[in-house]
Amino acid sequence: MIAVENVSHRFETSGRQSHLALDDITLEITDGAFVSILGPSGCGKSTLLYIIGGFVKPTGGVARVQGRAITGPGPDRGPVFQEFALFPWKTVLGNVMYGPRQQRIPRAEAEVQVRRLIDMVGLKGYENFYPKELSGGMKQRVAIARTLAYNPSVLLMDEPFGALDAHTRTRLQNDLLNIWERDRKTVLFVTHAVDEAVFLSDKVIVMTRSPGRIKTIIDIDLPRPRKRAELLLDARYQNYVVAIERLIDDTGIDEAAR
């Protein structure tokens, strides 16, 4: 589904200094996989996601989706970011309807589809609420439903639960897995939380400090569907979390010692 070939990205800071954010990234993500990217702050995780989304052009290498070079954003790749970016003047229904209406789907058909999505993310009964009337977790549910309404092949998620409290974050992780189990879209998920990455993913990509390089890619061999209460008692889950935490700690020590 996604192929990243020798991608590097260099940009100029406000002080006119050249900064290498990503260095020679090569990876492949198969159709329907759930892949998380972990690494120290500033390692270029989000930059890599934006390159795949078509929002940032790499200064070296190429990124492809389904064999086609990425030249800009497209409806085949749906972003979900930490900032909810909802239209404040539109209701929940209006926000989620935006994509299908832009795709010129007839209103009646779009509304049937959108109401099903709103129900799926647990917001039935809130269709006529405005963003200012919703909690943070509810806003993120709207953002996820709005992205799903485009029916993208790939979900690009940049720390979508990072600003939420622990309880809401856990609920949305479970909801996201339920949606993924149902649709099996390809998901690329950026996070700082090792336990979140292990719980959600088929693979975890661990990156080095800036300039970001791939340190290792770990296959998460845990049964699906996943139930948190069971995994917390599973030694394999615990071992993955500890091993990845050590990798990230070692990354920090190795890079700082250079």
WONOR-V581121 format. One record per residue. N is the residue number from 0. RES is the residue in one letter. SS is DSSP state (H for helix, E for strand, - for the rest). D_CENTER is the distance of its C-alpha to the mean C-alpha in Angstrom with 1 decimal. Layout:
# WONOR-V581121
{{N/RES/SS/D_CENTER} {N/RES/SS/D_CENTER}}
This chain:
# WONOR-V581121
{{0/M/-/15.2} {1/I/E/13.8} {2/A/E/16.4} {3/V/E/16.3} {4/E/E/19.9} {5/N/E/21.3} {6/V/E/19.0} {7/S/E/20.1} {8/H/E/19.7} {9/R/E/22.4} {10/F/E/22.9} {11/E/E/25.8} {12/T/-/25.6} {13/S/-/27.6} {14/G/-/30.4} {15/R/-/30.5} {16/Q/-/29.5} {17/S/E/27.6} {18/H/E/24.4} {19/L/E/22.7} {20/A/E/19.0} {21/L/E/18.1} {22/D/E/20.9} {23/D/E/21.3} {24/I/E/17.9} {25/T/E/18.4} {26/L/E/16.2} {27/E/E/15.9} {28/I/E/13.3} {29/T/-/15.3} {30/D/-/15.1} {31/G/-/13.5} {32/A/-/12.1} {33/F/E/9.3} {34/V/E/8.6} {35/S/E/7.5} {36/I/E/8.7} {37/L/E/11.3} {38/G/E/14.2} {39/P/-/16.6} {40/S/-/16.1} {41/G/-/16.7} {42/C/-/16.0} {43/G/-/14.0} {44/K/H/10.4} {45/S/H/9.3} {46/T/H/12.2} {47/L/H/11.2} {48/L/H/7.9} {49/Y/H/10.5} {50/I/H/13.0} {51/I/H/11.2} {52/G/H/10.6} {53/G/-/14.3} {54/F/-/14.4} {55/V/-/15.9} {56/K/-/18.6} {57/P/-/19.1} {58/T/-/22.6} {59/G/E/23.0} {60/G/E/22.0} {61/V/E/20.1} {62/A/E/16.7} {63/R/E/17.2} {64/V/E/15.8} {65/Q/-/18.3} {66/G/-/20.8} {67/R/E/20.8} {68/A/E/20.3} {69/I/-/17.6} {70/T/-/19.7} {71/G/-/17.7} {72/P/-/15.2} {73/G/-/15.8} {74/P/-/15.5} {75/D/-/14.3} {76/R/E/10.8} {77/G/E/9.3} {78/P/E/7.3} {79/V/E/6.4} {80/F/E/7.4} {81/Q/-/9.5} {82/E/-/12.5} {83/F/-/13.1} {84/A/-/15.1} {85/L/-/17.2} {86/F/-/20.7} {87/P/-/23.0} {88/W/-/25.9} {89/K/-/24.4} {90/T/E/24.3} {91/V/H/21.5} {92/L/H/23.1} {93/G/H/23.4} {94/N/H/19.8} {95/V/H/18.6} {96/M/H/21.6} {97/Y/H/20.8} {98/G/H/18.9} {99/P/H/21.4} {100/R/H/24.3} {101/Q/H/23.1} {102/Q/-/23.2} {103/R/-/26.7} {104/I/-/26.4} {105/P/-/29.5} {106/R/H/29.1} {107/A/H/30.4} {108/E/H/28.2} {109/A/H/25.0} {110/E/H/26.0} {111/V/H/26.4} {112/Q/H/23.0} {113/V/H/21.4} {114/R/H/23.5} {115/R/H/22.3} {116/L/H/18.6} {117/I/H/19.7} {118/D/H/21.6} {119/M/H/18.8} {120/V/-/16.5} {121/G/-/19.8} {122/L/-/21.0} {123/K/-/24.2} {124/G/-/27.0} {125/Y/-/24.9} {126/E/-/24.9} {127/N/-/27.3} {128/F/-/25.8} {129/Y/E/24.7} {130/P/H/21.6} {131/K/H/24.2} {132/E/H/25.4} {133/L/-/22.1} {134/S/-/20.7} {135/G/H/17.3} {136/G/H/15.9} {137/M/H/17.5} {138/K/H/16.1} {139/Q/H/12.5} {140/R/H/13.8} {141/V/H/15.3} {142/A/H/12.3} {143/I/H/10.5} {144/A/H/14.0} {145/R/H/14.5} {146/T/H/11.6} {147/L/H/12.8} {148/A/H/16.3} {149/Y/-/15.8} {150/N/-/15.4} {151/P/-/13.0} {152/S/-/13.0} {153/V/E/9.4} {154/L/E/6.2} {155/L/E/4.0} {156/M/E/1.8} {157/D/E/4.5} {158/E/-/6.5} {159/P/-/6.8} {160/F/-/9.7} {161/G/-/11.2} {162/A/-/14.1} {163/L/-/15.1} {164/D/-/18.1} {165/A/H/18.0} {166/H/H/19.3} {167/T/H/17.0} {168/R/H/13.9} {169/T/H/15.5} {170/R/H/16.3} {171/L/H/12.8} {172/Q/H/11.5} {173/N/H/14.6} {174/D/H/14.0} {175/L/H/10.6} {176/L/H/12.4} {177/N/H/15.3} {178/I/H/13.6} {179/W/H/12.2} {180/E/H/15.7} {181/R/H/17.2} {182/D/H/15.6} {183/R/-/14.1} {184/K/-/11.7} {185/T/E/9.9} {186/V/E/6.3} {187/L/E/4.7} {188/F/E/3.0} {189/V/E/5.1} {190/T/-/7.9} {191/H/-/11.6} {192/A/-/12.7} {193/V/H/14.2} {194/D/H/15.2} {195/E/H/11.8} {196/A/H/10.6} {197/V/H/13.9} {198/F/H/14.0} {199/L/H/10.9} {200/S/-/11.1} {201/D/-/13.5} {202/K/E/13.2} {203/V/E/12.4} {204/I/E/12.8} {205/V/E/14.8} {206/M/E/15.7} {207/T/-/18.9} {208/R/-/19.9} {209/S/-/20.3} {210/P/-/20.9} {211/G/E/17.7} {212/R/-/18.7} {213/I/E/17.5} {214/K/E/19.6} {215/T/E/18.9} {216/I/E/16.8} {217/I/E/17.4} {218/D/E/17.6} {219/I/-/17.1} {220/D/-/20.2} {221/L/-/20.1} {222/P/-/21.3} {223/R/-/19.4} {224/P/-/19.3} {225/R/-/18.5} {226/K/-/20.4} {227/R/H/19.8} {228/A/H/23.5} {229/E/H/24.4} {230/L/H/21.8} {231/L/-/23.0} {232/L/-/26.4} {233/D/-/25.4} {234/A/H/26.5} {235/R/H/24.0} {236/Y/H/21.0} {237/Q/H/22.9} {238/N/H/23.7} {239/Y/H/20.2} {240/V/H/19.2} {241/V/H/22.4} {242/A/H/22.2} {243/I/H/18.8} {244/E/H/19.9} {245/R/H/23.0} {246/L/H/21.3} {247/I/H/19.4} {248/D/H/22.8} {249/D/H/24.6} {250/T/H/22.4} {251/G/H/23.4} {252/I/H/27.0} {253/D/H/27.3} {254/E/H/25.9} {255/A/H/27.9} {256/A/-/31.0} {257/R/-/31.0}}
